[in-house]
Amino acid sequence: MDIRPNHTIYINNINDKVKKEELKRSLYALFSQFGQVVEIVAMKTMKMRGQSFVVFKELAAATNALRQLQGFPFYNKPMRIQYAKTDSEVIAKVKGTYGDKEKKKKDKKKGLEPLTSLTKKPAAGSAVPVHSPAAQVPDNPPNYILFLNNLPEETNEMMLSMLFNQFPGFKEVRLVPGKHDISFVEFESDTQAGVAKDALQGFRITATCAMKITYAKK
């Protein structure tokens, strides 16, 4: 692959039946595990169908995500990932104009300050960390089933599966019909469930909702 590594990765072979907003949220949930995601570009035009760009703040995060998620079954289709040809390509695609490309290139080099729309939604003040320090979550005795709450309204099974299936022993996600903010995740053992619980405690699927995880009541 002769494209130089950069902060922006290009993904194709994405299931084009997925709605644009859901796609962006799912990509954010999946890729923000590797580092701060500054921008996600997904378009529904004929030319861009089944393709997306993800811009990371750190180059190492982009590289790690590319390696780890190459071929990942995303909405039942294996993702194909490579570095974008140039960092500024993503901006030009969004704006639909290549005119002021040089200015945008400088913005990119400065660390992508203008593109924080996804990570800083209604946050007051500073940027939102992906993991907040685990709040005092009252817990139950260890169990192989985890109970999740404070989930955003747009949470779906796919998003949660993507987060939890990176941990050994993951079995399934169970959503609760009619209650969008809670869910159960089952592991093969309570030890494996505990590892996932500690790692994802306070994980923000969106900028405003820090997930709370406890062991389910036996």
Secondary structure, DSSP 8 states (H G I E B T S, - for coil): --S---SEEEEES--TTS-HHHHHHHHHHHHTTSS-EEEEEE--STTTTT-EEEEESSHHHHHHHHHHHTT-EETTEE-EEEE-SSTTHHHHHHHT--TTHHHHHHHHHTT-GGGTTTT-SS--SS---SB---------S--SEEEEES--TT--HHHHHHHHTTSTTEEEEEEETTEEEEEEEEESSHHHHHHHHHHHTTBBSSSS-B-EEEE---
